[in-house]
Amino acid sequence: QVDLVESGGGLVQPGGSLRLSCAASGTIFSIVRMRWLRQAPGEQREFVAGIVNNGDTEYADSVKGRFTITGDIATATVDLQMNSLKPEDTAIYYCNIYGSYRGDNYWGQGTQVTVSS
């Protein structure tokens, strides 16, 4: 069993920055994509940013230009640099890694990000 361990969440003022990190506790074979998603209270979980095994990245419109995803397929680590944070970015952030070898789809436990003055 592989766990995804997240870190870096916390409380930050509007306009501030946070960096989230996610690392797998073991080997994940044939990683296809790594993503960050978030879920605000009373809302559905939504896509934030993703990176695929050829290095291409994708972002939700709401975070483009403010968030940057980076990842290392070999070590199964994925980070999310979040700048110019807004109160509407407040949510629990989850990392997700998908490997095609056995269709493994792993989720982190979630890390709280709160943007408030």
Backbone as JSON Lines, residues from 0, in Angstrom:
{"i":0,"aa":"Q","n":[0.84,-1.18,0.0],"ca":[0.0,0.0,0.0],"c":[0.88,1.25,0.0]}
{"i":1,"aa":"V","n":[0.57,2.16,-0.88],"ca":[1.32,3.41,-0.99],"c":[0.45,4.54,-0.47]}
{"i":2,"aa":"D","n":[1.01,5.36,0.38],"ca":[0.32,6.56,0.87],"c":[0.93,7.79,0.24]}
{"i":3,"aa":"L","n":[0.09,8.8,0.04],"ca":[0.57,10.11,-0.39],"c":[0.54,11.03,0.82]}
{"i":4,"aa":"V","n":[1.68,11.62,1.13],"ca":[1.8,12.47,2.31],"c":[1.93,13.92,1.86]}
{"i":5,"aa":"E","n":[1.0,14.73,2.3],"ca":[0.97,16.14,1.93],"c":[1.49,17.0,3.07]}
{"i":6,"aa":"S","n":[2.03,18.15,2.72],"ca":[2.48,19.11,3.71],"c":[2.43,20.51,3.11]}
{"i":7,"aa":"G","n":[2.5,21.51,3.97],"ca":[2.63,22.88,3.51],"c":[1.4,23.75,3.65]}
{"i":8,"aa":"G","n":[0.29,23.2,4.05],"ca":[-0.9,24.01,4.22],"c":[-0.79,24.93,5.43]}
{"i":9,"aa":"G","n":[-1.78,25.81,5.57],"ca":[-1.77,26.7,6.71],"c":[-2.63,27.91,6.49]}
{"i":10,"aa":"L","n":[-2.44,28.9,7.35],"ca":[-3.18,30.15,7.3],"c":[-2.28,31.23,6.7]}
{"i":11,"aa":"V","n":[-2.8,31.95,5.74],"ca":[-2.03,33.01,5.09],"c":[-2.96,34.18,4.79]}
{"i":12,"aa":"Q","n":[-2.41,35.37,4.78],"ca":[-3.2,36.55,4.47],"c":[-3.41,36.66,2.96]}
{"i":13,"aa":"P","n":[-4.46,37.33,2.54],"ca":[-4.67,37.56,1.1],"c":[-3.44,38.2,0.48]}
{"i":14,"aa":"G","n":[-3.07,37.71,-0.69],"ca":[-1.87,38.2,-1.35],"c":[-0.62,37.42,-1.01]}
{"i":15,"aa":"G","n":[-0.72,36.55,-0.03],"ca":[0.43,35.78,0.41],"c":[0.66,34.54,-0.44]}
{"i":16,"aa":"S","n":[1.65,33.75,-0.02],"ca":[2.05,32.56,-0.77],"c":[2.16,31.37,0.16]}
{"i":17,"aa":"L","n":[1.92,30.2,-0.42],"ca":[2.15,28.93,0.25],"c":[2.67,27.94,-0.78]}
{"i":18,"aa":"R","n":[3.41,26.97,-0.3],"ca":[3.87,25.89,-1.17],"c":[3.43,24.57,-0.58]}
{"i":19,"aa":"L","n":[2.64,23.82,-1.35],"ca":[2.2,22.49,-0.93],"c":[3.12,21.44,-1.55]}
{"i":20,"aa":"S","n":[3.38,20.4,-0.78],"ca":[4.2,19.3,-1.27],"c":[3.48,17.98,-1.04]}
{"i":21,"aa":"C","n":[3.72,17.04,-1.93],"ca":[3.11,15.72,-1.83],"c":[4.14,14.69,-2.25]}
{"i":22,"aa":"A","n":[4.31,13.66,-1.42],"ca":[5.29,12.62,-1.73],"c":[4.68,11.25,-1.45]}
{"i":23,"aa":"A","n":[5.0,10.31,-2.32],"ca":[4.52,8.95,-2.13],"c":[5.44,8.19,-1.17]}
{"i":24,"aa":"S","n":[4.82,7.33,-0.36],"ca":[5.6,6.57,0.63],"c":[6.28,5.35,0.02]}
{"i":25,"aa":"G","n":[5.91,5.03,-1.21],"ca":[6.5,3.89,-1.88],"c":[6.55,4.11,-3.38]}
{"i":26,"aa":"T","n":[6.81,3.06,-4.11],"ca":[6.95,3.15,-5.57],"c":[5.6,3.08,-6.25]}
{"i":27,"aa":"I","n":[5.39,3.99,-7.17],"ca":[4.21,3.96,-8.03],"c":[4.71,3.77,-9.46]}
{"i":28,"aa":"F","n":[4.28,2.69,-10.07],"ca":[4.77,2.35,-11.4],"c":[3.96,3.07,-12.48]}
{"i":29,"aa":"S","n":[4.67,3.43,-13.54],"ca":[4.05,3.98,-14.75],"c":[3.13,5.15,-14.44]}
{"i":30,"aa":"I","n":[3.66,6.15,-13.75],"ca":[2.85,7.34,-13.44],"c":[2.48,8.05,-14.73]}
{"i":31,"aa":"V","n":[1.2,8.33,-14.87],"ca":[0.68,9.02,-16.04],"c":[0.44,10.5,-15.73]}
{"i":32,"aa":"R","n":[-0.15,10.76,-14.56],"ca":[-0.44,12.15,-14.23],"c":[-0.37,12.34,-12.72]}
{"i":33,"aa":"M","n":[-0.12,13.58,-12.35],"ca":[-0.15,14.0,-10.95],"c":[-0.96,15.29,-10.9]}
{"i":34,"aa":"R","n":[-1.85,15.39,-9.93],"ca":[-2.77,16.53,-9.89],"c":[-2.93,17.05,-8.47]}
{"i":35,"aa":"W","n":[-3.38,18.28,-8.39],"ca":[-3.89,18.86,-7.15],"c":[-5.35,19.23,-7.39]}
{"i":36,"aa":"L","n":[-6.18,18.88,-6.43],"ca":[-7.58,19.26,-6.43],"c":[-7.89,19.89,-5.08]}
{"i":37,"aa":"R","n":[-9.02,20.57,-4.99],"ca":[-9.39,21.2,-3.73],"c":[-10.9,21.1,-3.51]}
{"i":38,"aa":"Q","n":[-11.25,21.18,-2.25],"ca":[-12.66,21.12,-1.89],"c":[-12.94,22.13,-0.79]}
{"i":39,"aa":"A","n":[-13.78,23.09,-1.12],"ca":[-14.2,24.1,-0.15],"c":[-15.45,23.59,0.57]}
{"i":40,"aa":"P","n":[-15.73,24.12,1.77],"ca":[-16.92,23.67,2.51],"c":[-18.19,23.82,1.69]}
{"i":41,"aa":"G","n":[-18.97,22.77,1.62],"ca":[-20.22,22.8,0.9],"c":[-20.09,22.73,-0.61]}
{"i":42,"aa":"E","n":[-18.87,22.55,-1.09],"ca":[-18.64,22.5,-2.54],"c":[-18.11,21.13,-2.95]}
{"i":43,"aa":"Q","n":[-18.21,20.86,-4.24],"ca":[-17.63,19.63,-4.77],"c":[-16.12,19.81,-4.95]}
{"i":44,"aa":"R","n":[-15.43,18.67,-4.95],"ca":[-13.99,18.72,-5.19],"c":[-13.75,19.18,-6.63]}
{"i":45,"aa":"E","n":[-12.79,20.09,-6.8],"ca":[-12.53,20.63,-8.13],"c":[-11.05,20.54,-8.49]}
{"i":46,"aa":"F","n":[-10.8,20.43,-9.77],"ca":[-9.45,20.38,-10.3],"c":[-8.77,21.74,-10.12]}
{"i":47,"aa":"V","n":[-7.5,21.7,-9.73],"ca":[-6.72,22.92,-9.58],"c":[-5.59,22.97,-10.62]}
{"i":48,"aa":"A","n":[-4.77,21.92,-10.62],"ca":[-3.62,21.89,-11.53],"c":[-3.18,20.45,-11.73]}
{"i":49,"aa":"G","n":[-2.58,20.2,-12.88],"ca":[-2.11,18.85,-13.18],"c":[-0.86,18.87,-14.03]}
{"i":50,"aa":"I","n":[-0.1,17.78,-13.93],"ca":[1.09,17.61,-14.76],"c":[1.11,16.15,-15.21]}
{"i":51,"aa":"V","n":[1.41,15.97,-16.5],"ca":[1.44,14.61,-17.04],"c":[2.88,14.18,-17.3]}
{"i":52,"aa":"N","n":[3.05,12.93,-17.69],"ca":[4.4,12.36,-17.72],"c":[5.3,12.92,-18.8]}
{"i":53,"aa":"N","n":[4.75,13.71,-19.73],"ca":[5.62,14.37,-20.7],"c":[5.97,15.79,-20.27]}
{"i":54,"aa":"G","n":[5.51,16.17,-19.08],"ca":[5.83,17.48,-18.55],"c":[4.79,18.56,-18.8]}
{"i":55,"aa":"D","n":[3.8,18.26,-19.62],"ca":[2.75,19.25,-19.88],"c":[1.96,19.52,-18.61]}
{"i":56,"aa":"T","n":[1.56,20.76,-18.46],"ca":[0.78,21.17,-17.29],"c":[-0.56,21.76,-17.71]}
{"i":57,"aa":"E","n":[-1.48,21.75,-16.77],"ca":[-2.81,22.31,-17.01],"c":[-3.28,22.95,-15.71]}
{"i":58,"aa":"Y","n":[-4.02,24.04,-15.84],"ca":[-4.49,24.76,-14.66],"c":[-5.96,25.12,-14.82]}
{"i":59,"aa":"A","n":[-6.64,25.18,-13.69],"ca":[-7.98,25.73,-13.69],"c":[-7.87,27.23,-13.99]}
{"i":60,"aa":"D","n":[-8.88,27.76,-14.65],"ca":[-8.85,29.17,-15.02],"c":[-8.68,30.06,-13.79]}
{"i":61,"aa":"S","n":[-9.25,29.63,-12.69],"ca":[-9.25,30.47,-11.48],"c":[-7.86,30.62,-10.87]}
{"i":62,"aa":"V","n":[-6.91,29.76,-11.24],"ca":[-5.58,29.83,-10.63],"c":[-4.48,30.13,-11.64]}
{"i":63,"aa":"K","n":[-4.82,30.22,-12.91],"ca":[-3.8,30.49,-13.92],"c":[-3.06,31.79,-13.63]}
{"i":64,"aa":"G","n":[-1.74,31.72,-13.76],"ca":[-0.92,32.89,-13.51],"c":[-0.56,33.09,-12.05]}
{"i":65,"aa":"R","n":[-1.2,32.33,-11.16],"ca":[-0.92,32.47,-9.73],"c":[-0.31,31.2,-9.15]}
{"i":66,"aa":"F","n":[-0.74,30.05,-9.63],"ca":[-0.26,28.76,-9.11],"c":[0.66,28.11,-10.13]}
{"i":67,"aa":"T","n":[1.64,27.37,-9.63],"ca":[2.56,26.62,-10.49],"c":[2.72,25.21,-9.92]}
{"i":68,"aa":"I","n":[2.48,24.22,-10.79],"ca":[2.66,22.83,-10.38],"c":[3.99,22.32,-10.92]}
{"i":69,"aa":"T","n":[4.72,21.61,-10.09],"ca":[5.94,20.95,-10.51],"c":[5.91,19.52,-9.97]}
{"i":70,"aa":"G","n":[6.55,18.63,-10.72],"ca":[6.51,17.23,-10.29],"c":[7.71,16.46,-10.77]}
{"i":71,"aa":"D","n":[8.0,15.38,-10.06],"ca":[9.09,14.48,-10.43],"c":[8.5,13.09,-10.52]}
{"i":72,"aa":"I","n":[8.36,12.6,-11.75],"ca":[7.77,11.29,-11.96],"c":[8.61,10.19,-11.28]}
{"i":73,"aa":"A","n":[9.92,10.31,-11.34],"ca":[10.8,9.26,-10.82],"c":[10.64,9.07,-9.32]}
{"i":74,"aa":"T","n":[10.39,10.17,-8.62],"ca":[10.28,10.08,-7.16],"c":[8.84,10.2,-6.68]}
{"i":75,"aa":"A","n":[7.91,10.35,-7.61],"ca":[6.48,10.48,-7.27],"c":[6.26,11.6,-6.26]}
{"i":76,"aa":"T","n":[6.78,12.77,-6.58],"ca":[6.57,13.96,-5.76],"c":[5.96,15.05,-6.63]}
{"i":77,"aa":"V","n":[5.07,15.79,-6.04],"ca":[4.42,16.87,-6.78],"c":[4.17,18.03,-5.83]}
{"i":78,"aa":"D","n":[4.54,19.23,-6.26],"ca":[4.4,20.44,-5.46],"c":[3.44,21.41,-6.14]}
{"i":79,"aa":"L","n":[2.9,22.3,-5.34],"ca":[2.04,23.36,-5.86],"c":[2.46,24.66,-5.19]}
{"i":80,"aa":"Q","n":[3.05,25.54,-5.98],"ca":[3.4,26.88,-5.49],"c":[2.21,27.8,-5.72]}
{"i":81,"aa":"M","n":[1.72,28.39,-4.65],"ca":[0.53,29.23,-4.72],"c":[0.89,30.64,-4.33]}
{"i":82,"aa":"N","n":[0.76,31.57,-5.27],"ca":[1.06,32.97,-5.03],"c":[-0.22,33.8,-5.17]}
{"i":83,"aa":"S","n":[-0.15,35.01,-4.67],"ca":[-1.29,35.94,-4.78],"c":[-2.58,35.27,-4.31]}
{"i":84,"aa":"L","n":[-2.52,34.64,-3.17],"ca":[-3.67,33.88,-2.68],"c":[-4.84,34.79,-2.37]}
{"i":85,"aa":"K","n":[-6.04,34.25,-2.61],"ca":[-7.28,34.97,-2.4],"c":[-8.13,34.21,-1.39]}
{"i":86,"aa":"P","n":[-9.05,34.88,-0.72],"ca":[-9.93,34.16,0.22],"c":[-10.67,33.0,-0.45]}
{"i":87,"aa":"E","n":[-11.01,33.14,-1.71],"ca":[-11.71,32.06,-2.41],"c":[-10.84,30.85,-2.7]}
{"i":88,"aa":"D","n":[-9.55,30.94,-2.41],"ca":[-8.68,29.77,-2.52],"c":[-8.74,28.89,-1.27]}
{"i":89,"aa":"T","n":[-9.45,29.35,-0.26],"ca":[-9.59,28.58,0.97],"c":[-10.28,27.25,0.7]}
{"i":90,"aa":"A","n":[-9.62,26.16,1.08],"ca":[-10.15,24.82,0.82],"c":[-9.21,23.79,1.4]}
{"i":91,"aa":"I","n":[-9.64,22.56,1.39],"ca":[-8.74,21.44,1.65],"c":[-8.16,21.03,0.3]}
{"i":92,"aa":"Y","n":[-6.85,20.94,0.23],"ca":[-6.16,20.6,-1.02],"c":[-5.69,19.15,-0.96]}
{"i":93,"aa":"Y","n":[-5.97,18.43,-2.05],"ca":[-5.62,17.01,-2.14],"c":[-4.68,16.77,-3.32]}
{"i":94,"aa":"C","n":[-3.67,15.95,-3.12],"ca":[-2.88,15.53,-4.27],"c":[-3.39,14.16,-4.74]}
{"i":95,"aa":"N","n":[-3.19,13.92,-6.0],"ca":[-3.67,12.69,-6.64],"c":[-2.64,12.24,-7.66]}
{"i":96,"aa":"I","n":[-2.27,10.97,-7.6],"ca":[-1.3,10.41,-8.55],"c":[-1.92,9.16,-9.16]}
{"i":97,"aa":"Y","n":[-1.87,9.08,-10.47],"ca":[-2.42,7.94,-11.21],"c":[-1.3,7.22,-11.95]}
{"i":98,"aa":"G","n":[-1.25,5.91,-11.74],"ca":[-0.3,5.07,-12.45],"c":[-1.03,4.07,-13.31]}
{"i":99,"aa":"S","n":[-0.58,3.91,-14.55],"ca":[-1.31,3.06,-15.49],"c":[-0.99,1.58,-15.37]}
{"i":100,"aa":"Y","n":[0.05,1.21,-14.63],"ca":[0.48,-0.19,-14.57],"c":[-0.64,-1.1,-14.09]}
{"i":101,"aa":"R","n":[-1.29,-0.68,-12.99],"ca":[-2.44,-1.46,-12.5],"c":[-3.66,-0.57,-12.33]}
{"i":102,"aa":"G","n":[-3.62,0.59,-12.94],"ca":[-4.72,1.52,-12.74],"c":[-4.74,2.08,-11.34]}
{"i":103,"aa":"D","n":[-3.58,2.19,-10.72],"ca":[-3.51,2.7,-9.35],"c":[-3.84,4.19,-9.32]}
{"i":104,"aa":"N","n":[-4.73,4.55,-8.42],"ca":[-5.15,5.94,-8.3],"c":[-5.06,6.32,-6.82]}
{"i":105,"aa":"Y","n":[-4.03,7.08,-6.46],"ca":[-3.76,7.38,-5.07],"c":[-4.16,8.8,-4.72]}
{"i":106,"aa":"W","n":[-4.64,8.95,-3.47],"ca":[-5.05,10.27,-2.96],"c":[-4.32,10.56,-1.66]}
{"i":107,"aa":"G","n":[-3.97,11.83,-1.48],"ca":[-3.46,12.27,-0.2],"c":[-4.59,12.48,0.79]}
{"i":108,"aa":"Q","n":[-4.2,12.74,2.03],"ca":[-5.2,12.89,3.09],"c":[-5.82,14.28,3.11]}
{"i":109,"aa":"G","n":[-5.22,15.2,2.38],"ca":[-5.72,16.57,2.34],"c":[-4.98,17.47,3.3]}
{"i":110,"aa":"T","n":[-4.77,18.71,2.87],"ca":[-4.13,19.71,3.73],"c":[-4.93,21.0,3.63]}
{"i":111,"aa":"Q","n":[-5.2,21.6,4.76],"ca":[-6.06,22.79,4.81],"c":[-5.27,24.04,4.43]}
{"i":112,"aa":"V","n":[-5.84,24.8,3.53],"ca":[-5.32,26.12,3.18],"c":[-6.4,27.14,3.5]}
{"i":113,"aa":"T","n":[-6.07,28.1,4.33],"ca":[-7.0,29.15,4.72],"c":[-6.4,30.5,4.39]}
{"i":114,"aa":"V","n":[-7.12,31.28,3.58],"ca":[-6.66,32.61,3.19],"c":[-7.6,33.62,3.84]}
{"i":115,"aa":"S","n":[-7.07,34.34,4.81],"ca":[-7.91,35.25,5.59],"c":[-7.05,36.31,6.25]}
{"i":116,"aa":"S","n":[-7.63,37.5,6.37],"ca":[-6.94,38.56,7.08],"c":[-7.34,38.57,8.56]}
